[in-house]
Amino acid sequence: MLRNQFFKMASLLLCLSPDWVAAQEMVRDDFSAYRPGSAAAPQWKTATGYWLAEKGHFCERSGAFDAGAFRSEPIAGSFELTVRFRILGDYRGAGLFFGSESHQSAAFAHMVRLDGENALIGYLERGNYQATQVVPLPVAIMDSSWHQMRLQVLQSQALYRFWIDDSAVGKPEKLRFHSGFAGVQNSGSHACFDDFVLKSLADSNAVAPMNWPISLASSQNRELWVGSQFERAVKKLDRKGKVLATIAAKAPAEAFAPVAMATVPDGGVAVLDSAGRRLHRYDSIGAYVATIGGDWQRPVDVVVLADGRVVVSDIGAHKLLAYDAKWDAYKTAAKASAVVLAAHDSLICYYDESSARFHFLRTNDFSELSSFDAPAGQIRGLAMNSTALFVAVDDRIEKYSLAGDSDAVMSLEMMGGIFPQKIAIDGENVMIADFTASRIVVADTNLAAPVLRSSFDKKNRLTVRWSAAKTEQANAQLIYADTSIWAEKPIWRDGQVEAKFAALPHSRFYRVRYQPILPTIPADNNHFAEAVLMTPPPTGTMQFMELQCAAVIFANVIDSSKVQPGWPQMPRLMESEIERIRAQIEDGRQFFWLNSSMRLHLAIRTIVVDSLFERSSLFSNEWYYPPNEKRLEQVLQKNDVRPDELQGVFFIAAIRDFDEAKQQWQLRGRGGAFTNGLSANGKYGVSWWEATRAGHDAGNNWLVVHEFHHQLDELFTLDGMPEYWFNHFAPIAGTAAKFGEHFDGNAFLLRNWPYEKWFALSQAKLRLAEDADGDGIPDQDARLPMDEARLGSDPAKKDSDGDSADDFAEMAFSNWITEGQGENANTSSCWPDLAKADTDEDGLADGKDPHPLFPWSGEITHLQNGFSIFGELNDDQLSAQAEAAWSADTLFFRFQAAPSQQLRLLLDANNNGWFSGRDNLVFQLNTSDSLTNSVQVFQAAAPDRWPYMDEHLARHVSYSWRRLASGGYQLAIAKNDKLGLWLERGERLGVDLSLSVTADLKRISFHEPNRFFELVLK
């Protein structure tokens, strides 16, 4: 491939024009044939909203957002769609869906639509919308006149383009989903559509997509069987993607959902059809052989053993069903909620959603051999060879030894990411059904991903390396603005490509494109990887990104509609309360700075407005009470802050009500907040809420730590990085990992965002600060929340205290938060001390200490050896001690605490994260004479819903709570295999323990707010 043919994105953009290529009409619908008041069925399928044929138009007026109706025809290949529309309501929200995996929902679909005066271009994945462009409308749509939308999709270049009235909207956008259903969309408005026309476009270079592959199996001849629920078919493919055989639904209306497959010894395939609840057998050319099942409740996976026996997981019946080689006699192999299965030689492995563990069975008698904890997230596929287990979970593939040791993780962000369904082993390869990209990814069993690694020499010359099989062609290209720089001739060295570039400027952000990378089936014409790179700053400096923000505190706000006769006049908010809110904003600012590893600075200008305001003058009367932007901008301009120079705003209203019981005015805020990202007004993002009182479960730092994260998430998405996590944590959203409650989760997002990607924020400004030792911590800079001077570290040493943990690493010992969700740090909390080699004074240097801020090892001895202390609390308000022990059937906790105190213990039995699994127990314990207590189970393993408190599971928790003769209290929790409390030597548990005196004050944490302390059973 010649260089001038490589990565030619600029020329691709010119290919998409209204007159691009000849088209053939597939659908024309003027809505005149439908009975008035009907839903235009069967040609149209209503997914959401209330769609009706009206006077020859197709209209929706429910007021719901993202209401959609789809044409019944699936679309694959390149196409053009046009439709006329008009808006009859106040809000402009009409648009299009396309590339939808289903016509019953838009859980996976592209969406382009109007949003007031702007247009949103983006997609939904798992039902969550990501806007990749927010642009002003190129034409005025101010009345009920008719306009036209036009969409063109070019499969060969994986791009699409959108027009309104022949005016281009935004720039060509990357195609994320390659086939699906198309339809119309309405949000918050009354919109009508007419003249819906769909045309296929001639595109000789287009690669035929796999069309939402959901299952696959590897045959003996390095061929693949691939199943698609979207196509209602199974195809046999060679390694180039050529179709060798097809198994399809017998009739157009027949349901056929090939959710799982396994090859049989004679070269044929067993196909599990979840729609018919049957297992079908076909020979090597796809000819039908036999069927079993039909009476199963909810079959989800199948494996075929080496001797021809078949094992089916019927999760509805909570059973593994084993059939003989003739598919005749069967028995129950195990009672389990097995989501996925894998088999190799004499072993079967299944993932049980009840225990959140992998279980291994012997194939001769189906007895259990071993088990280990599964990773956090939605597990959709398993594969196994003689040494390793491969797991498709969320957006990645993980590899484990058969003993449970984590070996490798592959996410393929450089290839646009993956959404893996089923996986299969084919010799030395792992074959991955990448659902959303409609392809099979071919990886090796080492999961060697083409991750770009870079290094610079003293002259700022760049070397990049990535894993790749040797081919005739390799290329690497740096892109900056409209210029590109090619690497010197790349070479192969030890299974990697190595490419070099001449000296580059300091502190410059580049996008990098490179090939070869992992092969796919079908082969991709646009087969290159993309990464980002930031060159080092000048010697003696460090670099970071800065977002300009304003926090506006309306200190005296009254809601006259709630004022009762006889209430006294509301006084001015006390200065101490204003300073408390200021301090909480600063707490959030410091949180971002330190947990981003000093890569993101929120330059917050805080403005206090002392004038008295009516609530109605600050907020609109919608249920989510958006702020009055005109009032906001008046305040900003009055305080010499230009709105057009801001990226983010915090809007805080100190609204007060009169508490008749306490005879005093109190802040009303209950902790609920909202955020509009930059796309809402095209100028800046806004997070708003009503200020909370002192001691409230949600301090005002929540508005910064949690809500501003929504603004940041959108900024990254608009810069082409939708992989930044949405901070509502749940496996169903792909946002669960090993972290504690909300503040710990937000810290996790910041810490795990790659260094180079911080510099992709186009809305932020690049800043430099002095850094003599080059450790990434600024020496002394008053602009910033923290530096070496305030940390007490030596600006000339990377490891100030010589404890083998460098200063930069020691910052990550803590989340640096004093107020978490529901609990605060205690006043005797130990913070990272970069100048002290043994911060917690337990005799272990910080670099060798698993808990450098706490003088307890976390090792819990067996009951016969007594109890082990794992926490002490010495706060200004209260003091307490916690210790634990274990036996084969019981986990014990003992507490020394004063009467009338309330303890809360969160127990993560699998120590895999609070938002993962169903092993999360919540104990509310009281030391009063009544000894009232309760237990809940925080259920985060349900595949189809967000985490919730599961009352049913809570009834299965056996525990006791009693006062001891010594004056303390003891909690005894019985072993519980169903909830992951195994009580085995070496088991690791996570605990979050806090204590309070009264219900209206925040709890005080024994360790760190919202962060779990790890215990190990010894």
Secondary structure, DSSP 8 states (H G I E B T S, - for coil): --GGGSS-HHHHHHH--TT-S-EEEEEEE-S-SS-TTS--TTTEEE-SS-EEEETTEEEE-S--TTEEEEESS-EESSEEEEEEEEE-SSS---EEEEEES-SS--SEEEEEEEETTEEEEEEEETTEEEEEEEEE-SS---SS--EEEEEEEEGGGTEEEEEETTEE-SS-EE----EEEEEEEE-SS-EEEEEEEEEEE--TT------SEEEEEE-TTS-EEEEETTTTEEEEE-TT--EEEEEE-SSTT----EEEEEE-TTS-EEEEETTTTEEEEE-TTS-EEEEEESS-S-EEEEEE-TTS-EEEEETTTTEEEEE-TTS--EEEEE---EEEEEEETTEEEEEETTTTEEEEEETTT--EEEEEE--SS-EEEEEE-SSEEEEEETTEEEEEETTS-EEEEE--GGGT---EEEEEEETTEEEEEETTTTEEEEEETT------EEEE-TT-EEEEEEE----S--EEEEEETTEEEE-S--EEETTEEEEEEEE--SS-EEEEEEE----EES--TT--EEEEEE----TTEEEEEEEEEEEEEEEEEE-GGG--TT--------HHHHHHHHHHHHHHHHHHHHHTTS-EEEEEEEEEEEEEEEHHHHB-SSTT--B-HHHHHHHHHHTT--GGG-SEEEEEEEEEEEETTTTEEEE---S-EEEE-HHHHSS-EEEEEE---TT-SS-THHIIIIIHHHHHHHHHHHTT-TTS--SS--GGGT---S--SHHHHHHHHHHHS-HHHHTT-TTSEEEEEE-TT-SSS-SS-TTSS--HHHHT--TT-SSTT-SSS-HHHHHTT----SB-SSEE--TT-----TT-SSTT-SSS-GGG-SSTTSS---EE-BGGG--EEEEEEE-SS-EEEEEEEE-SSEEEEEEEE-TT-EEEEEEETT-S-TTSEEEEEEEEEE-STT--EEEEEEEE--TTS--EE-HHHHTT--EEEEE-TTS-EEEEEE-BGGGTB---TT-EEEEEEEEESSTTS-EEESSBTTB-EEEEE-
